[in-house]
């Protein structure tokens, strides 16, 4: 069961490992990031940073899309983490049953607009987000479970 999907360029870090997995009862984390899936050192680092009782899978976006039938049948309470709006868009559009996305951390870069203290989007990312919104997906910005959840849908 997919409990949440989070976009965070840092993938797994303290907020994810401690706050989100505990508050959501996460039993499995699926990281969808093509760059990380093709980097053995990054994959090893993620495996070392996860809680001992949480399962971890790391896929490229193409691998994740191929595994959608299996992902949909998982009984584990699952959190999906992606690093980019573009790969999130690809996966969510193929998956079809994601109803909410947590925008957790997208850094400031040249050509970005600030939407919250931790969310900066390019025009292309805004357009992809709008398309997700038009598909009925709720887009929220929230750093940690105890912080206020803000609607990105209302801002784009």
VEXLUMSE-652211 format. One record per residue (C-alpha): residue in one letter; x, y, z. Coordinates in pm, 1 decimal. Example, Ala and Ser with C-alpha at 12.3 -4.5 7.8 and 13.67 -1.06 7.14 Angstrom:
<recs>
{rec A,{1230.0,-450.0,780.0}} {rec S,{1367.0,-106.0,714.0}} 
</recs>
This chain:
<recs>
{rec X,{0.0,0.0,0.0}} {rec X,{140.1,337.6,-100.8}} {rec X,{108.3,561.2,206.1}} {rec X,{285.5,864.5,59.4}} {rec X,{493.9,992.9,-228.2}} {rec X,{749.0,1262.7,-147.2}} {rec X,{970.0,1471.0,-374.8}} {rec X,{1296.0,1551.7,-197.5}} {rec X,{1623.1,1612.0,-378.8}} {rec X,{1809.1,1474.5,-74.1}} {rec X,{1616.5,1144.2,-100.7}} {rec X,{1668.9,978.9,239.6}} {rec X,{1792.0,1199.3,521.7}} {rec X,{1704.5,1265.1,885.7}} {rec X,{1353.3,1399.6,820.4}} {rec X,{1263.1,1098.5,609.5}} {rec X,{1439.8,834.0,814.0}} {rec X,{1316.7,951.4,1153.2}} {rec X,{1013.0,1177.1,1125.9}} {rec X,{822.5,1049.7,823.1}} {rec X,{884.5,675.4,857.8}} {rec X,{781.8,682.0,1223.7}} {rec X,{474.3,905.7,1185.0}} {rec X,{343.2,714.8,883.5}} {rec X,{431.2,363.3,1000.5}} {rec X,{646.7,306.8,692.8}} {rec X,{767.4,-50.8,637.1}} {rec X,{916.8,-3.4,289.3}} {rec X,{1081.6,286.2,106.1}} {rec X,{1104.1,291.6,-271.2}} {rec X,{1348.5,546.6,-406.5}} {rec X,{1281.2,638.9,-768.7}} {rec X,{1579.1,828.4,-907.2}} {rec X,{1757.9,726.4,-1224.4}} {rec X,{2087.3,888.5,-1124.3}} {rec X,{2094.3,707.0,-789.7}} {rec X,{1979.5,375.3,-939.5}} {rec X,{2286.7,383.8,-1164.0}} {rec X,{2532.2,472.0,-885.3}} {rec X,{2638.0,179.9,-664.3}} {rec X,{2794.7,408.4,-402.0}} {rec X,{2476.3,613.1,-363.6}} {rec X,{2266.4,296.9,-338.6}} {rec X,{2498.0,157.7,-69.8}} {rec X,{2478.1,488.3,122.1}} {rec X,{2097.4,476.4,116.1}} {rec X,{2096.5,118.4,241.6}} {rec X,{2319.9,219.0,533.0}} {rec X,{2102.0,517.4,627.1}} {rec X,{1764.7,344.3,636.2}} {rec X,{1610.1,219.6,959.3}} {rec X,{1691.8,-147.9,1020.6}} {rec X,{1326.1,-251.8,1013.0}} {rec X,{1243.9,-73.1,685.2}} {rec X,{1286.0,-242.1,345.6}} {rec X,{1445.6,-38.8,65.8}} {rec X,{1430.3,-58.5,-311.9}} {rec X,{1606.5,181.6,-549.2}} {rec X,{1486.2,207.1,-908.6}} {rec X,{1532.3,425.9,-1211.9}} {rec X,{1204.5,578.9,-1326.6}} {rec X,{1189.9,325.4,-1612.2}} {rec X,{1245.7,32.7,-1372.7}} {rec X,{977.7,168.2,-1138.5}} {rec X,{728.0,203.3,-1423.1}} {rec X,{800.3,-157.3,-1530.8}} {rec X,{733.2,-270.2,-1170.7}} {rec X,{403.5,-82.1,-1126.0}} {rec X,{193.0,-401.4,-1123.9}} {rec X,{407.9,-541.2,-840.8}} {rec X,{423.0,-208.2,-653.1}} {rec X,{42.4,-187.9,-660.0}} {rec X,{17.8,-526.2,-485.7}} {rec X,{263.5,-452.9,-201.7}} {rec X,{114.0,-517.4,139.9}} {rec X,{387.7,-315.6,317.3}} {rec X,{305.2,42.1,416.3}} {rec X,{520.1,210.8,152.4}} {rec X,{673.2,554.0,102.4}} {rec X,{798.0,648.7,-243.6}} {rec X,{1068.8,912.9,-261.1}} {rec X,{1172.1,1083.3,-582.5}} {rec X,{1433.7,1350.2,-639.2}} {rec X,{1269.7,1547.7,-919.3}} {rec X,{935.7,1674.4,-1040.0}} {rec X,{1006.0,1536.1,-1388.7}} {rec X,{1059.1,1175.2,-1276.3}} {rec X,{767.5,1207.1,-1033.9}} {rec X,{545.7,1319.5,-1321.1}} {rec X,{656.0,1021.9,-1535.4}} {rec X,{590.8,770.8,-1257.9}} {rec X,{261.5,916.6,-1131.0}} {rec X,{121.3,947.0,-1484.1}} {rec X,{202.9,579.2,-1547.7}} {rec X,{86.0,461.7,-1201.5}} {rec X,{-249.0,647.0,-1225.2}} {rec X,{-359.9,582.4,-864.2}} {rec X,{-147.9,839.0,-675.0}} {rec X,{-381.8,1098.4,-522.9}} {rec X,{-138.0,1314.7,-325.5}} {rec X,{225.6,1424.6,-350.2}} {rec X,{432.7,1577.8,-71.7}} {rec X,{676.4,1836.6,-205.8}} {rec X,{943.3,1816.7,62.5}} {rec X,{1261.8,1968.3,-74.7}} {rec X,{1343.1,2111.9,-416.2}} {rec X,{1643.5,2346.2,-406.0}} {rec X,{1684.9,2695.4,-538.9}} {rec X,{1850.9,2695.3,-880.0}} {rec X,{1887.0,2949.4,-1159.8}} {rec X,{1545.5,3022.6,-1309.2}} {rec X,{1340.0,2896.8,-1015.3}} {rec X,{1055.7,3064.6,-826.7}} {rec X,{1016.4,3024.3,-451.6}} {rec X,{695.5,2854.8,-331.7}} {rec X,{804.2,2783.9,26.5}} {rec X,{1125.0,2787.4,229.7}} {rec X,{1228.0,2456.9,73.2}} {rec X,{1040.9,2449.0,-259.6}} {rec X,{1176.4,2626.7,-567.7}} {rec X,{1034.3,2536.1,-907.3}} {rec X,{1133.4,2608.4,-1266.1}} {rec X,{866.0,2699.6,-1520.7}} {rec X,{885.5,2342.8,-1655.5}} {rec X,{836.1,2197.7,-1304.7}} {rec X,{537.7,2427.3,-1250.0}} {rec X,{384.8,2308.6,-1578.3}} {rec X,{436.3,1940.1,-1487.5}} {rec X,{287.4,2010.9,-1143.5}} {rec X,{-13.5,2180.5,-1304.3}} {rec X,{-65.8,1873.9,-1522.0}} {rec X,{-59.7,1653.5,-1211.5}} {rec X,{-308.2,1888.9,-1045.1}} {rec X,{-533.0,1863.1,-1353.5}} {rec X,{-521.0,1482.9,-1314.3}} {rec X,{-673.4,1532.5,-968.6}} {rec X,{-354.6,1494.4,-764.2}} {rec X,{-329.1,1702.0,-445.1}} {rec X,{10.5,1872.7,-426.4}} {rec X,{118.0,1967.3,-75.0}} {rec X,{431.0,2122.8,70.6}} {rec X,{535.9,1996.2,412.9}} {rec X,{884.2,1951.7,553.6}} {rec X,{810.8,1731.5,854.2}} {rec X,{492.2,1568.9,982.2}} {rec X,{456.6,1827.0,1259.9}} {rec X,{488.7,2131.2,1031.5}} {rec X,{195.3,2301.4,860.6}} {rec X,{86.4,2143.7,531.8}} {rec X,{45.1,2404.3,256.0}} {rec X,{-139.0,2344.6,-69.5}} {rec X,{73.9,2392.3,-380.2}} {rec X,{-240.7,2338.6,-590.9}} {rec X,{-363.9,2682.8,-483.3}} {rec X,{-36.9,2851.7,-582.7}} {rec X,{13.0,2719.1,-934.6}} 
</recs>
